[in-house]
Amino acid sequence: MHWLEFYKNKKVLITGHTGFKGTWMTHFLLQAGAEVLGYSLPPATAPNFFDLCKFSDKLHSVNGDIRNLSFMESVFNDFSPELVIHMAAQPIVRESYRVPAYTYEVNVMGTVNVMECVRKTSSVRSVINVTTDKVYKNQEWCWGYRENEELNGYDPYSNSKSCSELVTSSYINSFLREKGVAVSTVRAGNVIGGGDFAADRIIPDSIRAAAEHRDIIVRNPYSIRPYQHVLEPVAVYLELAARQAEHPELAGSYNVGPDETDCLTTGELVTLFCRKWEMASGTSITWKNQCEKGPHEAGCLKLDCSKLKNSLGWKPVWNIDQAMEKLAEWYQAYLSGNDIEACTLKQIQNFLSKDR
């Protein structure tokens, strides 16, 4: 049985379902026949992927703040989820410098509230807390971080996600293990793909520049990051949630990122984007280096994903070249006014057909 078949008629609660990753995950689960309840603030951008997909009649969508414990408890009580995927967050590094207290409120106390709801909801069997590759204390190493490395993110976003990991560990040790709830945290590398409209992210910034026929501005062209298509971590979250529900010994902390050859500098990534964009659109685009004295960002960040490969038999489906082709295809469909839902589902089916 393919792991996705596990979700047929299962009740899945997602926090942050209106976001970039959350919308891709919602598509996955609805295709699998799951009953989905999403708990999130309204989409943060206009336009946004979630509204483009017209999900309103296909899932239970609750407009709620994860800082509101009493309201979230009532949602858990009414829905009685079997699986919980926690993705709601303030996810932007630069924004965390502007609103650090809010970032900690959402990313730390939001996690506390989700875990508290899980603790009080007897129907829950499996939980995934989505964190980030930035939870590690960055040593500017040229090799990938492993799951047993020190957690101590530098900036408020990264550090708040390190705290989220510690909160999760405490709830597992104090309450959830003895209740038989399998809980994992997953630390994903930088994700790219269609549907991301956020500010201060390199691909959305590149798409806006391409649409406006201007140069792409790159702030940190020499920073190395583990870039991967968004479907890679989304599939891992769902596969791990399904498998640990039946085999709790699989629960733990996992990295999910690309192979070493797909860890690129931001400049290399944008150069690849420009090439794929020209192939898809027939329009050339260039980028320019505009280094600025902004907030601290890590220079080199890679992940060692050996644990995930050994535990789940996982391997990346698309390399960075294929990921960029899919990204260009999606945004070309969007800018041309084509059927976004059809394009999205086609890409998911293509991804699944190549998955082991």
Residue, then its C-alpha position, 0 to 999 in steps of 0.5 A: m500500500h502506498w502511504l497516501e492510501f492511509y489517509k482515505n477517510k482519516k480526520v486530519l487537522i492542519t494548522g497554517h493550511t492557508g499558507f504556501k506549504g499548507t495549500w499544497m498539503t491540502h491538495f495532497l490530502l483531498q486527493a487522498g480522500a481525507e477529511v481535512l480541517g484547516y485552522s489558520l489566519p486568513p492568507a497573508t498575501a494578495p494574491n495567494f495560492f489558497d484562494l486561487c484554489k477555491f477550496s471553500d466547499k472541499l474542507h473545513s476551514v476555520n479562521g483562527d489564531i494559534r495563540n488563542l488556546s480556548f478557541m483552538e481547544s473547541v475546534f479540536n473537541d468538535f473535530s476529534p482529529e486522528l492526525v495533526i500537522h502543525m505548520a502555522a508560523q511567522p516564517i520570515v527571517r527578516e520579518s522576525y527582526r521587525v516583530p520579534a515578540y510576535t514571532y516568539e508568540v506565534n512560533v513558541m506559544g503557538t506550539v505550546n497551544v497545539m501540544e496542549c490541544v493534542r494532550k487533551t484530545s484522546s482521538v489524536r494518534s500522530v503529530i508532525n511539528v514542522t520546524t526549519d533547517k535554521v533551528y541548528k546553531n550555525q557554525e558555517w560548516c561545509w557539511g550538513y547538520r545532523e539531527n543530534e546537533e545543537l539547537n540554537g537559531y541565531d535570529p528571532y525566527s530561527n531561535s523561536k523554531s529552536c524553542s518550538e523543538l524544545v517545547t515539543s520534546s517536553y510534551i512528548n516526554s511529559f505527556l504524549r509518549e505515555k498516551g501513545v501519541a507518536v510525535s515527530t519534528v521535521r526540519a526542512g530546507n529552503v522550499i521553492g515551487g508554485g504558489d509562493f507569493a511571500a515578500d522577502r523570498i528569492i523566488p517570489d521576488s524573482i517572479r515579480a521582477a519577471a512579470e514586471h520586466r525588470d532585473i532581479i535584485v539578489r541581496n546575498p548571492y553567495s549564501i548556500r542553501p538546501y533548495q528543494h521543491v515544496l512537494e518534497p517536504v510536504a510528502v515527507y510530513l504526510e508519509l511520516a505522520a501516516r507511518q508513525a501512526e502505525h509504527p510509533e517507534l519511527a517518531g523522532s526528529y528528521n531533516v528533509g533536504p536535497d542531495e549535496t549536489d542541489c545545495l546552491t548559492t542563491g546566485e546559482l539558484v537565480t541563474l537557473f531560474c532565469r534560464k528556465w524562465e526564458m525556456a518557459s516564457g521566451t522572455s529573457i531576464t537577468w539579475k544583479n547583485q545588490c548586497e546590503k547591510g541587512p540583518h544577519e543571515a547564515g552564509c552556509l547551511k546544509l542538511d544531512c538527511s541520512k536518518l530519513k533515508n535510512s528510516l523511511g527509505w526516502k530519497p528526493v524525487w526531483n532534483i533542483d533542475q526539475a524543481m525549477e522547471k515545475l516552478a516556471e511551469w506553474y507561474q507561467a500558468y498563473l500569469s497566463g490566466n490558466d487553470i491553476e488547480a489543474c496545473t497543481l494537480k498535474q504536478i502532484q500526480n507527476f511527483l507521485s508517479k516518480d515517488r518510490 
